[in-house]
């Protein structure tokens, strides 16, 4: 059995599991904003469609200026890409055959991309259930590495590392000429997130990746950007495919960067729903990761391998994300996206049914 490597597209999960897909499936496997795209895209869709008759700007000048104003970073330090995936692969290509350290568990695409360019892969493994970074141990490894991949908030745990922790890592890596890649794909789901963008002015070994896909629910458009020193941007631009970002995505990005109220509303919704869910899970003796974003890990401590729970949920029409391809998790946890009250009411009903079949013994 070969399960899909990523969330979304639940039909492939049911196919791999040799199960019939029920009607009305609730997909909690993809970490996308349940609000859907902001109305500004719908209201301007006719205008967006007009963009398809012209070649897109290969330098994304207008969008880069908008991003520059939004994050207070020089436009020359910004590169727009066809989603975070393209940017990750560009970075991996830049470090072809180099030594890469990846803080695990994390997004599998870092390792997949780096292996495709024959990098030497090393892991710094976090331990459950708190997944704290052992700073001193990590710092010892940096002297032998060319680059470090770190996700913040972390995927799949949803944990947010402090500004001080990240600065200490970046500063140590700088001493050893090791580049630190911080993937902030989910930063805008976190209330009061303390940005490290200002550190770009102090450390030329820092790359920050951001995505517009998750917050604005546009995975079908594909749009993201990264920020780094001018020299790094120039290297990445030299290997990026011409016109990699389509015209609709570029114009949509300009509109989306102005949707601050939408972001705040999403953050409040996520916080409220997460607290309600975690309270329920605690009452039913499920374990969850201390997430601060729009997804979390969950496990039933009554069973070691969560595959039975994963299968039970699928039978009930709920699709979550397996963790078989997350280094160090290997199926002992399941990842769930935070959606809306309707989906969560059904999830709690089903988890209650599961708990009745596997009672908790203290």
N, C-alpha and C positions, 0 to 999 in steps of 0.2 A: 504494500500500500504506500502510495506517494502522495502526501497531502500538499496542497499549495504552499509556497514559501511565504506568501504575504496574505494580508486580510483582504476583504472584499470578494466579489464574484463567488457568492456562496454555492452556485451550481457546481463548481469544480470540487468543493468540499464534499457535497453529497455524492457526486460521481466517484470520487476517490474512496469514499466510505461504502460504496455500493448500497446506498440508501435512496429511497424515493424522497424527492424534495416536497415537503408539505406546502399547502397553500398558506399565504400570509406569513412568510418567514420574517423574523426579526433579525437583521444583520448587525451584530455588535462586534464584528471582527475588524472593521475599518475605523480608524480614529479621525473621522470627518465630522465637522460641525453639523449637528442634527437640524439646525435652523435652515439649512440649505443656503444657496447663494443670496447675498443681499439684493433687495429690490432694485438697486441702482443698475444691476446688470440686466434685469428684465426690462426696466424702463428704457434702457438705451440699446436694446438688442438690435434694433433696425440699424442704428448707427454703427454698431460693432460689425454687423454683416457687410457693411459697405467697405470695410477694411480689406476684404478678401480679394479685391480686384487690383491691389497694389502689392508689390513686394514689401515685406516688413523691413523696418530699419535694423540692419545687422548689428548696430552698436547700441540699440535701445536707448537713444539719447534722452528722449522725453521721460521715459519711465525711470531711468537712472537719476535724472534731476529730481523727480518726485521722491524717490527713495532717499536721496541725499538730503533733501529738506526735512524728511520725516525722521531720519535717524541722526542727523547732524554729522555726516561723514562726507568727506570730499568725493565728488562724483567719480574721480579717477580711481578710487578704491572700491568701486562697485562693479560686479559682473552679474548680468541677468542670464538665467539659464532656463532650459526646458524642464522645469521641475527640479527638485532637489536631487533626483537620481542622476540627471546629466551632470550636475555640478560635482557630485561624489565621484563619478567616473572620470571627469576631467582631472580632479585632484589625484586619483589613483594613477592615471596615465602620467601625470607630472612626476610622481614618485615611483615610476616603473623600476622594478628590481631592487627597490630600497627596503629598509627595515621598518616595518609598521607595527606599532603597538595599539591594540584596540581594547578599551575598557569594556568588559563583558559582565552581564548580558546586555546586548544592544541590537540595534537594527542590523540585520544580516547583510544588507547591501554594501556596507563598508568592506567587509571581508570578501564578498563576492567580486566587487569591483577591483580590489587590490590583487586578488589572486589572478584575475584575468590579465593583469599586467605583470605577473610573475614576481610580485613582492614577497618578501619574507615576513610572515605573519606571526606576531607574538600576542599573548593575551594577558591582561591584568584582570583577574577574576574577582568580582565582588561576591560576598557571601550573604545569603538570605538569613533572616527576613528583612534586615535593615539596609543592606546593600551600601554600606558606607565605604568610601574610598580610604584605603590605607595609604595616606599621603607619603609617609617615609618610604614605604616599600615601592610605591609607584615612582618616586623621585630617583631611587636607585636604578630603575630600569631605563630612565630617560637618557642617560649618558650614552647608551648603545643604540638609540633609535633615531631614525630620520624624521618620523612623524608619529603623532598620537591622535587617534580618533576618540572623541568623547561626546556623548549626547547629553544635552541639558535643556529642558527636562529629559530625563532618561526614558528611552523606549526599550523595554516594555514596562518598567516599574512605575513611571510617572513621578519619580523623585526629583527634586530640584536641589542642585548643589549651590552653596553660597558663593557670593562674589569673592569672598576672601579665599575660599578653597580653590576656585578657578584661577585667581591671580597667582596664588602660590605655585600652582602647577605650571602655568604659563611662564612665570619668572624662572623657575628651575629649568624648564625646557629651553628657554632662551640661552642660558649659560652653555648648553650643550648643542646649540644650533639644531634643535629639534623643533619642527613645526607642529603647532597644536591646532587641530581642526575641531571646533565646537559646533555641533549641529543643534541649532535652536528652532527646529521645525515646529515645536509646540509651545514656544515661549509665550505667545500671545494669548494662550488659554489660562495663563497663570496670573492671578491677581497680585499686584505690587511686585512684579518681577524686576529684579535688580540687574539691569543690562550691563554687559561687559564691553559694549561697543567702544567706550572711551579708551579702553586698553589698546585699541588699534594704533593709537598715537604714541604709545610707549613701547610696544613690542611688535617688531616686524615679522615675528614667527607665528602670528595669530591669523587664523582664517575662521570666519563666522559664516555659517550657512543658515539661511532662513527660507521658509516656504510660504507661499500664499495659498497653497492647495488646501491645507487642512482647515484653517480658520474660516476661509470663505467658500468652502465646499465646492471647489472647482477641479477635482482630480482629472476630469476629462479634458481640461484646457492645458494643464501642466505649466506651472510658473513658479520660479523661485529666484533667489539671488544670493550672492555671497559678498563678503567684505574682507579685504585684505590689503597688505601693502602694495603700492603701485607695481613693484617688480613682479610680485606673484600674479597680480591681475594680468599683466602683460604676457606672462608665460601661459596662463590659462587661455587667454584670448587667442594666442597663436595656434592652439590645438583645438579650439572650439569650431564645430561645423558652422559654416556661413548660414545665416538665416535659421538658426536652430530654434528660435522662438517665433511663433507665428504672430501675425498682425493683430488678430483678435485678442490673444493673450496679452500683448503689449498694451493695448488700449484698455482692456479690462483691468490690468494692473494699476493703471493710473487712476481709474475710478475707485478701485478697492482700497487704495491707500488712504482715502479720505473718510472711510467708514469707521470712525472712532466710536460712535455710539453703538454700532453693531457689535464691536469688539467688547465693549463694556457690558452690554446686555448678555452676550455669550458667557463672559467670565462669571457673572452673577448666577446665571442659570446653571453652569457647570458646578459651581461651588455648592449651590443649594441641593442639586440632585445627587452629587457625590456624598454629601453629608447624610442625606436620607438613606442612600444605599448602604453606606458603611455602618450606619446604626442598625439597619436590618441584618446585615451579614454578621455583625458582632452578636446580635441576639440569637442567631442561629448557629453560632460557633464556626463560621467560616473565617479563614485568614485572608487579609488583603494587604497589599503593599501600601505604604504611607504616601500615596500619590497626591500631587497638588495640581494635576492637569486633567485632561479629558479622557483618561483611560487608567486602568489599574490592573494589577495581577490579583488573582483569587485562587485559593485552593481549599479543598476539604481535608482537614488534618486527619480524618478517619482513614484516608487512602493515600498511598504513596504516589502512585501513577494516576493522574487525573483523566486518563483516557475514558474511563467508565462514565465520569460526569460529562465529559465532552460529548460522548455518544448519546447519553440521556438527553442532553440539551438539544442536540440535533433532531432527535426523534420528536421533541416537543416544538420544533420550529424555531429554535434559538441558535444562532450561529455565533460562536465566540472564536477567538484566535488561539490555536494550539501553540505551544512553546517548544516543540520538538527541535526546531532549528535555531533556538536561542542558546548560545554557549553557556553552560552551567545550569540551565533550567531543565532541558531535556524532558519536557512534558510534565514536570512536577507542579506547574502552575498553569492557569489559563488567563488569557488577557481579554478584558472587556472594554468596549468603548462606552462612554457616557452619552446617553441620548436624551429622551424625554420621558415624562411621567407615564404615558401609555405603555411604552416599551418596558419601563422599569417595573410597573405594576405586574405585567405579565412575567417578567424575569423573576420577581419575588415569588409569584405564585408557583412557578416551576421549581424554583429552588426549595420552596416549602414542601412540594411533592417529593423532591429528592431526599430532603432531610427526613421525611416520614419513612422512606425505604431504607435509609442508612442513619438511624438515630445516633445522636452524639452522646457518648459516654464520657463523663468527666473523670 
